Amino acid sequence: MYFPYLRGRQFELIALREYALLYKANNKIIPIIEPVKGTFNSLKLALPKLLDSDIKFVLILNPQVGELKTEKEKEKKIINELKEDLKHKTKWIPAFIVSANYNEILEQINEFEYSEVMIICTDSTDSSNKDFETLVLSKKVKHIVSEENRTLKRFLDRNGKKIIRLDDSFKAQRQNKDYLSISEEKFTEEHIFYKGDGYYGFSDYTVLESDFKEGGAAPYAVAIHLTYQKENEEVWIRHFVSESNEGRENIQGKFAEAAKKAVKFLDEKNIHNSASEELRSYYNNGKGTYPGLGMVKKISIKNHLELINEILNKAE
């Protein structure tokens, strides 16, 4: 099972909404959503689509980035704002990011009577701490997400917990134009090996960098990032970048330059899914109708979700 880690920004949630409409019958994805906005309009649009399609999702109740980071009672705010979508407790998984707040999280789990809880470990998580052991060994905790940690995995394996490996697969560059010198690079092979390595599932940040950043100014360059599968079954990522990158003007022209490269690649590889057809449509409509940076990212995310879902379905 694949657990893509997404922040609750508009374009990420639109990607999930559109994916849910397409893959109700053959879904192999459980998205992890970390709310980052003080308003919940986008989540209130996305979660019903996931529920209607019977796509289980993970909702982080103590987000560590974005507008909710400093909220004093963030968990209660999230639950109250989304109570209509969260009333069916078997259709979603409550999750907590763990640093050193082990007792606090266990108290919250017990107070709200959560079950099948997901714990997401960080670099600050001390797996040798007795309070951490008490937390993860609770019968109410079912899933543990962590970067590769063999000591932790050995401990959890002995205690029958479901472990999900989290990788930071997208190698972000400082500026979009820096991808011009990197045509493609390996993205992941976890879909091939995660079961054999004893993991219940695998996770990454899709085609986004793990560090959370709010939106900025118009870019000097437009970059489109598309994952695809090689003949040896590895997933690689290809970067398609505009050429006229000296200033911020003519974003539509920059998009057309990047989209031309992407569509040529998709045609050569005979790649057809909902995301690729949407990109072709934007490019062929006047040779580069620019849909906006958020929608370009949405296409890249949706392409990745569709790809991994297709791979996992074929592997059955």
N, C-alpha and C positions, 0 to 999 in steps of 0.2 A: 504494500500500500504506500502511496505517495502522499506526503503531508507538506504541500507548498506553504511557506511562511510569507504571509502578505500583511502589509499595514492597511489600516482602514481608510485609505485615501480613495477619492472618487474613481480614478481610472482603474485601480486595482479591483475595486468592488464591481465596476462595470464589467471587467473581464470575467469575474466569477458569475455575475448574472447571466451573461451571454453563454458562458460555458454550461451553466446549469440547464439552460433551455435546450442545449444540444445533446447532452449526455445523461439524461435521466435513466435510460435503460442499461447502460454499460459503463458506469462510473467506477473508477479505481482511485479516486482522489478524495482526501479529507483535508480541506484547507484550514490552516491555522491563521486566525485573524487577530491582529493586535490593533485595537482602536486607538487612533491618534488625534481625532478631532473632537472638539468640545461640543459640536453639534452632531446629531446622529442620523441626519436625513439620508445619507448614502447607505448606511447600514440598514435603515428601515426599508430601503428599496431592495437591497441585496438579499437579506436573510430570508424573506418570504419566497424568493425564487429558489433558493437552496432547499428550503423546507418542502416546497411544492414538488421538487424533483427528487425528494428523498436523498439528498446529498448531505450527509452528516458534516458538521463543521465544528471547529475548535474556536472558542472565544476566550481570549486572554483578559482576565478580570483585574489585573494590576499592571496596565501598560507602563513601560519605562521610558517611552519617548513621546514627543508630540505634546499637544495641548493638555492632555490628561495626566501628564507625568507628575505634576505638582498638586493635583487634585487630592484633597485630604481623604475623602471617602469615595474614591474612584470606583470601587467595586459596586457600592450601593447605587451610584449614579448610573453606571452601565446597566445594571439589572433593572432599575426603575424605568430608564428610557426605553429599554428593549423588552419589557416584561411580556408583551403580547407574543413576541417571536420566541421567547425563551421558556414559555410555560410548559412546553412538551419536553421534559428533561431527557428523554431517551434519544432525542434527535440532535443533541449537541453535546459537546464535551467542555466542561469548565476547565480553564487552565490558569496557572500561576507561574510567573517568572521568579526564579529563586536565586537570590544572592546569598545573604546571610540571615534572612528573615524566616527561618524555618518554623519556629514556634508560632509566629504571627499567622503564617499561612495555614498551618494545621488548625489553629483556632477558627479561622474563617471557614475552612472546609467543614468543620464540625458544627459551627454556628448555623450555616446555611444548608446543612445536611446534603452536601454534594456527594455524588458517587462517580466512579470511573473518571477521576480527576487526572489531568495531565500536568506534570511538573516539567518546566523548561529550565534546564541548568545553564549557568553562565560561567564566565571565567572566575567569578568570585565564589562559586559554589564549592564548599569544602566537603567532599564526599566522605572524609574520615570523621566528620563531626557527628557526635551521637544524636544530636537533635535532627540533623539531616537524615540519618538512618531511620529515626523514628517516623519522620515525615514520609519518606518514600516507601517504608514498609507498612504504612497504614493500609488497611483493607480498602479504604476509599480512594487510594491512588492506584491507577491502573497503567498509565503511560508515562514514561520518562524520556524526554528529548534532551540529547546532549551531543556536543561535538565528540569526536573520537576520544574515548577515555577508557582504556583497557581495564584499569583498576576498578572503575565504577561499573563497567559492563560485567566483569567477573562477579562482583558483589550482587548485582541485580539478577544475573542469570541464576545464581544459587537460590534466589528468593522468588522466582517465577514472575518477574515484572516484564511488561512489554517495553522494549527499548527501541527508540527511533533515533537514527543517526542524522545529525544536522551538519551540513557542509555549507561553506561559503563559496559557492561555485563560480560566481560571476566576478571576474577580475576587473574591477573598475579602474578606469584611467582618469587623470585629473581633468582633462577636457575632452569633449567629443572628438575633436580633430586628431587626438592622439591615437584613436583607433585606426586611422588611415594606414599606419605601419603594421597593423595586426589584422590580417584578413580573416583569420579564423584561429580558434584554439579549442583544446579539449575542455568540455564542460563537466561531464559526469559519466561514471560507469556504475554507479550504485545500484541502478535498476537491474544490473546483471548479477551483482554479488551480495546484495544486502541479506537475502534469505540464507545463503550459504555461510555468511559471516555471523549469523545468529541474531539479526535484527528483525523486529516486527515490521518496520517500515523505514523509509528514508525521507529526508527533508532538505530543502534549500530555499533560498530567497528568490527563486525563479531567475529571471534575467535582470534583476535589480541588485544594486549593491546592498550589503547588509547594514551599513551605516545609514541611519535615518537622516534625510535632509529635506527641508521644506523647499517648495518651488522657488526658483530664482528668476533672473532676467532672461530675456530672449537669448538663445545660444548663438555662438559664432558658427557652429557646425551642427548639422542634423545627423544623428546616428540611429540606425535601425538595427536591432540585435535579434537574430533569428536562430533558434536551435534546430538541429536536424540530426538524423541518425546515420552514422557511417556504416560501411559494409561489415565491419567487425562488431557492430552493435553498440559501440560507444556513442554517446551524444556529444556533439561538438556545437560550438556557437560561432556564427558568422557575423561580422560587423560590416555594415554598409553605410558609408559616410559621404557626405557632400564634399564637393571640391572647392567651391567659391567661399572660403571661410575667413576672409580678411575682416569682415564687419558683420554687424547684426542685421543688416538690411536684407530684404528679399528672402524671407524664410520659406515662402512657397517654392521659390526656385531651388533653394537648398534641399527641401524635401523631395522635389522632383529628381534632383541628381542622385540622392540616396536611394529613392524608390526605384529608379531605373535599374540600378545595380541589383537591388533586392529581387525585383520581378524577373530580371534576366536569370538570376541564380535559381529562383523557384521554378521557372520554366525548364531550365536545363536539368534540374533534379526531379522534375515532374511531381512537385509537392503541391498537393491540393487539400486544403482544409478550410474551415470557416475564416480563420485569421488570414491565411494567404489570399483567399478570394477577396476579402475586404481590402487588403493592401493593393491587389491588382486593380480593384475598382477605383480606388482613390487615384492611382497612377494613370489609369487609362481615361479617367474623366478630366480631359483638358491637360493631359500630361503632367499631372502633379497637383491636384486639388489638395491643399494642405489642411488636414483635419485638426491640427493642434498637437502640441507636444504630448499632452496627456493621452490622446487617442492613439498616437504612434506607440507609446509605451504599452497601452492596453492591447494593441495588436500583437506586440512582442510577447507579452505575458500569456495571452490567450493561445498563441501558437505553441508556446512551451507546454501549457496545460494539455492541449489537444495531443501534442506529440507524446508526452509521457503516458497519458491515458491510453493511447493507441498501442504503445509498446507493451504496457502491462496487460492489456486485453489479449494481445497476440501471444504473450508468454504463458497464458493459462492452458 
